[in-house]
Structures are given as C-alpha cells and as structure tokens.
Amino acid sequence: MVPTHGRDRATSYDVRIWKIRTYKGRRGTTYTVRWTVAGREWRDTFKTYALADSARGELLAAARIGETFDVATGHPVSKSARRAEQSWFDFACRYVDLKWPTAAGNTRRGIAETLTSATPALFASKRNRPSDETIRGALHGWAFNTTRRAAGEPDDEDLAAAVRWLRRNTVPVSMLAEPATLRATLELLARKLDGTAAAGSTVRRKRAVLHNALEYAVEVGVLVSNPMSSLKWKAPKVADAVDRRVVVNPRQASLLLDAVGVQGRTGRHLVAFFGAMYYSALRPGEAADLREAALELPDEGWGQLVLSRSAPTTGAAWSDSGQRRDNRQLKHRAAEDVRVVPCPPQLVGLLRDHLAEFGTDHEGRLFRGARGGQLSESVYSRVWQKSREKVFSASQVGSPLAGRPYDLRHAAVSTWLNGGVEATRVAEWAGHSVHVLLRVYAKCIDGQEDAARQRVEAALRVD
C-alpha cells in the first residue's frame, strides 16, 4: 500500500511481522523480533524470549485492528506519537543530567562536546537561527552543563535568546531513527569546526557517547531500538598504538630534566614532577596530586609510591569543586583502590631534594602553583617546551619527540618493556590491563631501531 501522511509523518498499513529469530552466541542467547513497514525492515533484540514475544504481540495486535504504522519509527502510530513528543534539545539535557552526578570532569566535558557537535544536524528550522558561535556557547556553555543550567537562565541575553530558539527548533528524538538524519549527525561528529576531518580517536569517542545516548533513549521509551546498531557507517580508523617518535631514550630524558632545573625557582619546583612521570610512569594528574604520605623513600636504593588519587585538568566549569582540577580516584579504579609503583633511585633523589627545598602545602601536596593552590597545566607546559628547545636540535623541536609532558609516561613504560620486565608487571605498575599495554605502549625507545640494525649488520658480516 502507498504510505499515507498524518500530521506530516508518513504512515502505512503495509505491515508484515515475522517469527522470532533465536541466536545462540558466545555471550548468550538473544531473541529478535523482525517486521517490515512499507517494505522497510525493522528489528528489535531482547535477552529473553518472553520479552520478545510480548513485543511481537503488541505489533500483531495493532496490525489486526487496522492501526497504521509510522514509516519513520516502524511502530504503530499511537505508540510513535508518544515517542515523538520529546525534542532532541530536551532529551539531550535530560541525558546530561543522568550522567552528571557520577561522571568525571573530562567525561562531562566530552559529553557536552559530542552533543554540541551533533545538535546542528537536528534543527527543525533555520528561521531566525542565531550564529553558530552563539549556539555553541548556549549548548556547550549552558544547556549541556547541569550545574550552570540548574543556576538559571544565562545572564547573557544573546545566549538566553539562543536557548529559547533551541527549545523550539530541534526535531523529535524519533527522527534519529531515519537513516539520513542519523548519518548526517554522525558526519558532523567526524568534522572539526572548520569542516576538516577530526582525528579518528575523537570521532570514535564522540560516536560512543551518541550511541550511549541513544541506548538511554530506548531505555526511557523515546526510541524503539538503537538505530546506530543497523546503520552502515564507519568511523575513521584509529591508531591505538603510541607513536614511537614521541618516546625519548634515557639520555634525552636526563638532559630534559636538567634543562627544566635551570629555569629558575619554577623549573626547580617541576623537576621532580616531570621525573615522577618519567621514572615511575605517573599520569600528569597523578603527579599533580602526589602527596608526601604516598612516598616511601629509603636512604638509598629503590623506594615506592603508593598512589590513591588523581587530579586531572578538567576546567572549573566541569569539576564538582569549581577548581581547574577534578579530584578523583585513580583512572579505571574503584574509589578506595591504590596502585603501588616502583620509585628508582634517581627519582628517590629528586623527591628528597624537592622536599628539602619546597616542602609540601597544608594538605601534604608536593607540587602547587606559584601562589599556592593547584598546579597549572599551562605553567608546566611552558617550562617543558623551553626545555625541549634547550636540549633538542631544530629538527627535533619540530618533531613529535617528547612533544607533551605525557610522553614521559610513554617513555617510562616503553623503557620497562624494552628492559625485559614482564608485561603483567608493567601493566600493574602503569595501571593498565595487559591487553591495553601491549596494544598501546609496547613501543621501542628512541635509538632502539639503530641498535637493532647494528646487531643484524654484525650477524650478516662476512669476514
């Protein structure tokens, strides 16, 4: 039958409902309900046969009484009408509020960035549309920030007007069941603001957020099933492994730390900070929150660090404390978990010297800002870049070699692996699973390639 149109939505009586399909896989058995509306196939998968049979029964009952089905959602019009009531803007705010209480600061910011990128594909109208910059400010700076939205409407009138426009001009969430709409949304996630392609890791992260949001839409009954599961769209490939060009060798690392130390009081204050990342593979957030209570420093030989907290940079708008750093448990760990990391004699010496000259703040924290408070990422990044310029040649400065302080952690893990430490122990020290370790961090340190070639050359030499 030719689809009819009600309230500007295509509907049809052409409905066929098939038997439940059972699939037995390694992760368990699933039951899929399949049907077609105006020739287009729909499916919904359940973990139990009873749930699948109930869903199929609803479809059969609607078809038997002659109810029309919504071509865009695949469900009876009566059910689709209820689902179509919630706009994308309202739903996205609701999703943000769901995630906010338990999410880390950087996760909150990542969700806001994803939803902000996706929203322009879901405008119902372009009439009187505010500028792109104003819309981004209204979304990222207010709508998708639970704390700011709870405080009331934006003080800036342009942003407040943009919020009012957004509330009236986003499509129902059910429109994401349309392949063309969902594809356009994903394409926006794959682009930067200037229209160029985004990094593969960024696209993959944003796609995961959108997928999770649509799972929530299914959970609350706004969508029948997650349309991303059946859409044939692939994110750009992601290079999981660390770029081996960023990894310094021990001599280069030592020279960089020396260059940090000659940059006045600020530089001396940061030598042990960078040293903790290089010698013990601490993440920047872990090093920034390192406290005297975590140190076990013998008079000589190896010590250890007992880590329990991390303070990654998130921005004041995304943290619970309103400060630039978000005080959290260790990454991938429960709140009370600790990670014990070896502290080589070189780092023991750096930490002892640091404590002797700078001591700690009132909370026992080793590293802090020039005027007290939390250590600023911008400060230590400037010191690091100056150190690279002092140590490296012009071509090395322009290369990725130790381009970020975080690359010291890559160097530490690579050094451990190349030194022959077993992968399980390195993974435990670094705070990773063995799978992630071998996929991401198993890279040769700078200069290892030349040494390997020399060994091969010696083996091939004919006297």
N, C-alpha and C positions, 0 to 999 in steps of 0.2 A: 504494500500500500504506500501511497505517496505521503510523506510526513505532513501533518498539519501544524499550524502555528497558534499557540496560545500565549498571550502576554509576551509576545516577541520571542518565544522559545519554541524550537521545533519539537513536535511530538509525533508519535506514530503508534498505530495498532499492530504493526508488523513485528510480532514478538515470538521468538522460539526459545524454549527452555529445555536444556539437555539434562541428561542424567549426571549425578555427582561423580566426579573423577577422583579416584583414590591414588595417591602417590606415596610409595614407601621409599624413603631415602635414608641416608646415613644418620641424619639428625632427627629422624622421626617420621611419622606418617601425617600427611595433610590431605584435606578434602576440599576440592574446588568445585564451586557452582559456576556453570557457564551458560550464557544465554546471548541472544542477539536482539538488537533493536534496530529496525530499518537496515538490516544487513550488517551492522557493525557489532563485532563480538565484544562481550563484557565477561569478566570473571572475578570471582571473589574467593579467597582461600581461607580455610578455617582449620584449627588444630583438632577439632573433634567432629565426628560425623553428625552428632545431634545439632550442633550449631549450623552446619552446612545444610542439613535437612530443613531446619527452621527457616533459613534464609530463602531456600528454594521454594518452600511452601508459600511464603509471602508473595513471591513473584507469580507463582501459579494462581494464587487466589485473585490477585489483581488482574491477571490476564483473562481469567474465567468470567469475571463480572464486566469485562469490556472496558477497563480503565486504560487510558492512553499512557504511553511510556515516554519519558523525556529523552530525546535523542542525545543530548549533551551529557547526561549523567547515567543513562541506562536504567533508571529506576522509574517506578510509577510516578505520575505527575504529583499525586498527593504527597508522596514522600520527598520528591525532589523540591517541591515548593518549600517544605520546611527547611531543607538543607540550604536552599538558595538565599535564605534571609540574611545570613551574616556576610558582611562585606569583608574583603581582604584586609582593609585597614583595621577594623575592629578585631578580626581574628588574629592578625599579627601581634597586636598589642596584648591580646589575651595569652598568646603563646609566650611572649617575652615575660609576662608576669608569672607564668608557670615555671619557667626556667630560672628566673632571677634569684630566688632565695638560696639555692644550693650551688649555683654556678660560680666559678672563679671569675675574677675581674676580666681577664683576657677572653674567657668564653663568652661573657656578657657582651663585650665589645664585638667579638666575632659574629654573634647572632645578629646584633644591630647592623653591622656592615652588610651581612647577607640579605637581610630583609629590606634594607635601604636600596641595595642593588636590584632586587627583584621587583620592587613596587612599581617603577615606571612602566613595566610590561603589563601591569594590571589596572591601568587607568581606564575608567569607563567613558571619560570625556576629556577633551583638551581645551574646552572653552574656559577662558579666564584663568588658565593654568599659570601658577607662579613660576618664577625662574627655577632652573634646575638646581642652582646653588641654594635657593631658599627652601626648596623641597627637601634637599638633603639635610639641611640644618634642622628642619622641622621633624624629620624622621629619625636621623641618627642622634641628634642632639636633644630630642624631647620625647617623641612618641615611643621609641624603642628603648627608652631608659626608664625603668619602673620608678626609680627614686625621684627623678625630675618630674615625671608625669603625675606622681602622687602629690607633688608640691603645688599643683595648679597649672593653669594655662601659661604659656610662655609670656614673659614680660615684653619681649619684642613684638610689636604689632604685625610686622611682616610675617614672622614665624607663626603667630596666632592665626592670622588670616590663611596661611598655608595649611595649618592643621584643620581649620574649618573646611577648606576646599577638599582636602584629602578625605575627610569623613564622608563627604557627599559623592566623591568621584572615583572610588575604586570598585571593581567588579565583585560579584559574589565569589566566594571561595570555590564554589562548584564549577566555575569557568576553568579552573586548572585541570579539570577532567578532560577538557578539549586539548587534543594533541598540539594544535597550533599555538594555543595560549601557553601551554607548559613549555613547549620548545622555545618560544620567544623569551620566556622567563629565564630559562637555562642559558640561552645565548647571552643575555645581559650579564649573568654571573660570570661568564667567560671573558668579559671585557673590562678594561680599566675605564676610568672616566674619560680619557682622551680617545677611546674607541679601539685602542690597540689590545692585542691579546694579553690576558692576565697569565701569571705563572701557573703552571699545572697544579702545584700544591695549593695555591689559592682557590682555584676552581674546584678542586676535589673537596677542600674544606667547606666551601660555600654550598656545594651540591649536597654534602652530608647534612648540613643544617636545614636546607629546604626539604630534604627527604624526611628528616625527623619532624619538621613542622607539619608535613602532610600526613605523617603517621598519627600525629595528635589530632588532625582534622578528622581522620577516620574514627579515632577513639571517641571523640565527642559527637560524632554523627553528622559532621558537616560534609564529609565525603563518604562515598560508598567504599571505595578502596583507594589505595595509593597509586595514582596514575603514573608515577615515576617507575614503578616496577615493570610496566609493559612498554614504556616509550623507548624507542631505539635511538638513544643519544649518548655519545661517549664524551667524557671529559678528556682534556689533553693528557697525554702520558706524563707521569711524574717521575723524576729521577730521585728515588728514595735514598740512594747512597750519598754520603758526603763527598763533595768534590775534593779529590785528593790534592788539588792545587792549593787548598786553603791551609793544609797541615804543615806546620813548621817542624824542623828537627830540633833536637835538644840544644845544639849550639845557637841556633837562631832564637829559640825561646829564652835562653840565658841572656843573650845580647839585648833582647827586647825588654826584659825585666830590669836590666842595668840602665837602659835608656829611660825607663819610667822613673827610676830612682833619682835621676839627676834633674828632674823637673820641679825643684823646689819642695816646699813642705807638702803640697798637694800630691806630687809624684811619689815622695817617700811614703805618704799615707796609703798609696794604692799599690805598692809593690807586693805586699802580702795578699792583697785582694786578687790581683792577677795571678800570683803564684798559686793560690788555692785552686784556681781554675785549671792551671797547667799541671801542677804536681798531683792533685787529688781529683781532677775532673769534676769540680763543682759547677753547677749551673750558675749564671750570674745572680739569679735570685737567691740561691742558697748561700753564695759567698757574701752577698749584701746583708744577709741576716745572720751571719756567723757570729756566735757568742762565745765568751770565754768558757762557759760551762760545757761547751761541746768539745773543748780541746783537751787532749791527753798528750802532753809534751814532755818527754823524758829529757834528762840532761844530755844524753847522747843517743844516737841511733834513731830508729823509727818510732813515730807516735801514731795516733789515730784521731779521726774526727768522728764524733757521734752526732749525726745530723737528725733533726726532728722537724725543722720548719724551713719555709722558703718565703721570700718576699719579692715575687716577680713584679716588674714595672707594668702597671695597667692603665694608669691615669686616674686622677682623683674622681672623675665622673663615674667610674665603673667599680670602684672599691667600696667596701662597706664602711671603711674608716674615713673616707673622704680625703685620703692621702694618695700620693702618686704610686705607692707600692701596696700591694694586696697581701696581707699576712695570711699565709695558707699552710696546710700540711705539705709534706713532700709530694712531688708530682707522682701520680699513679700509686699513691699510698693512702692508707686509712689515717685518720686524724692522729692516732697515738703511735703510729709506726715510726721506727728510726732506721737509719742506714749508716752502717759503720764503714768508714773509708780510710784506707791507709794513708799515713802522712810521712812522706820520705824525709830523710834528714835535712835536705835542702829547704823544704817547707817548714820544718820544725824551727830552723834557724830564722827564717823570715818572720814567722809568727812571734817568736820570742823577741826579736828586735822591734817588731811593731808594738807589742805590749809594753816594752820598756820605754819607747818614745811617746806613744799616743794613748796607752791605756785603753779603757772602754768607756762607753756612755753609762748613764744611770741604769740602763736595762742590761748591761753586760755586752752590748754590741760592739764589735771591733771597728767596723767601718761606718762612717757617717759623713754628712755634708760639712762644708767649710764652716757653717754657722750652727752646726749640730743638726739634729733631725736625720732623715733618711738620705742615703747616698743617691745622688742624681746620676741617671744614666748618661745624660748629656755631658756631665763633667768627666766621668771616666772614659767616655768615648773620645773626647777631645785629647786627653792625655795619651790614649792608645794610638791615635792617628799620628801625633807628634813623634811618638816612639818609633813607629814604622818608618817615618821619614828620616829619622836619625840613623836607623840600622840598615835599611834596605836600599838597594840601588833604585834608580828612577824607574826601570822596567818592573822591578819587584813591587814598588809602591803602587804602580798602575795595575798590578795583577791581583788576583783574589787572595794571595798568600797572607794569612792571618788578618784578613780584612776586617773582621769583627772580633771583639774580645771572646765571644762564644767559641771561636775557632780554637782557642786554647784547650777547651774541653775535648774537641775532636782530636787534637794532637795528643792529649793525655791518653785517651782510650786507644788510639792507634799505636802509641808507644808501648802500652801494656801488651797489646796483642802481638805486635812485632817482636816484643821481648820474650815471647813464649809463654805468657801467662794464659792458663786455660780459659776458654770463653765463658764458662759458667761463673768463674770467679770474677772476671772482668765485668760481666753483666751485673753481678751483685754489687760490686763497687760503684758502677756507673748508675745503678738504679734503673736498669732496663731488663727486658726479657732477653733470653739468648737469641731468639728469632730476630728481634729488632736490632740487637747488637750486630749480628752477622750481616744483616741486610743493609744497615746504615753506616756502621762505624768501622767495619773491617777494611781500612784503607792504609796503604803504605805511607810512611812519613816521608817528607821531602828528602830526596837523596837516596832513598832505598832502591829506586829503579836503577840508578847508576851503579850501585854496589852489586846488584843482581846481574847486570850486564857484564861487569868486570869478571864475576865468577864464571859466567858462561864463556867469556872470551878465553879465560885461563884454561877451562876444560877443553876448548876446541883447539888450543895452540898445539902445533906440531913442532917438536924440536928438530 
